[in-house]
């Protein structure tokens, strides 16, 4: 809003020129979302308590019994503060900003549906897996139509570390992108099992992709670093910054011991938008590196279920996802969280090397 209202006045008031810069508005968006989250967070949590939006704890995770009843659906706090920040600081005529917000809100709506179903049933079982998967696929399909129908967007697949390797996969890019969005959304959802475990690496991933997005939308930097240039995409950096602020503001209350959980409304929306940022910045395969922690958590579940069925009851891990395995081995929850954060930072730095190692 500030951009659209004040930039036209720069011919008379040069002080408003600062609003032209994505870097300035990104910092302002992050601060706005962070401060709003911290200010309204206590009232929001109290509101969830009044609505009796308490988390159900599965009996298999006995160590978490004390967390039963902790308010969930904290992802709504992120959505609200991010939305306000975007409306204030982003260029509201930029289609990529609205598309990214659509992805975040739509995957969040699927998660909210699931969260509300769990609360009604008073157990850790919401909508059926099939219904949830179909809803996610529907959002992913609409999202990919935005990109596939965009004449400025390439259907080539960027191969990390190889500057001349970018095969055009044509219409196959549509199902590939849908898979990426749904997989990313569910991966973050599976990781959300300890206080602050999912939001910490998510913020790290958003920081990394904000750099990729900024470079992709800047013709000079894109040319120098040999990445595809897409006009207008750079404005999504403001969205990324707002999400960083909203995520850090949520972490203020979600840090161990958590006062609120993000719920599926938070984890599905963050996971989905991370997948979209990877597609938008043409760093599709780098997502597996940036989100390596989420990949490991997901693979631990796949391997555990597959091995259990194949061997007729044997297990690879004491419990899946992976963080529960370490819990049952006696590693303190806070130590698991911090170590997973450290790994996510290392993976983010490795992913950034893609920009130069070509």
DAWOFEN-V152028 format. One record per pair of residues at least 6 apart in sequence whose C-alpha atoms are under 6 Angstrom apart, sorted by sequence separation. I is the first residue (numbers start at 1). J is the second residue. If there is no record, write none. Layout:
BEGIN
I;J  I;J
END
This chain:
BEGIN
10;16  118;124  159;165  192;198  215;221  216;222  253;259  254;260  278;284  308;314  319;325  10;17  118;125  159;166  191;198  215;222  222;229  308;315  318;325  118;126  158;166  317;325  117;126  157;166  156;166  157;167  219;229  57;68  156;167  56;68  114;126  156;168  217;229  304;316  55;68  114;127  155;168  156;169  216;229  217;230  55;69  216;230  217;231  54;69  55;70  155;170  217;232  3;19  54;70  55;71  217;233  54;71  55;72  217;234  53;71  54;72  155;173  53;72  301;320  214;234  301;321  213;234  300;321  300;322  48;71  214;237  297;321  297;322  210;237  210;240  140;178  203;244  33;81  33;82  33;85  32;85  29;85  290;347  196;254  289;347  290;348  195;254  196;255  29;89  195;255  195;256  290;351  289;351  195;258  25;89  216;281  56;123  56;124  213;281  212;281  189;267  188;267  189;268  185;268  188;271  205;290  1;87  2;88  185;271  1;88  2;89  184;271  185;272  3;91  184;272  181;272  184;275  181;275  180;275  188;294  187;294  187;298  97;236  197;337  201;341  201;344  111;264  112;265  111;265  108;265  111;268  82;242  108;268  82;243  107;268  108;269  107;269  82;246  104;269  78;246  104;273  103;273  74;261  75;262  72;260  74;262  71;260  72;261  73;262  70;260  72;262  73;263  75;265  72;263  75;266  161;354  163;358  161;357  162;358  161;358  33;242  30;241  34;245  38;249  26;238  30;242  33;245  34;246  37;249  29;242  33;246  26;241  30;245  34;249
END
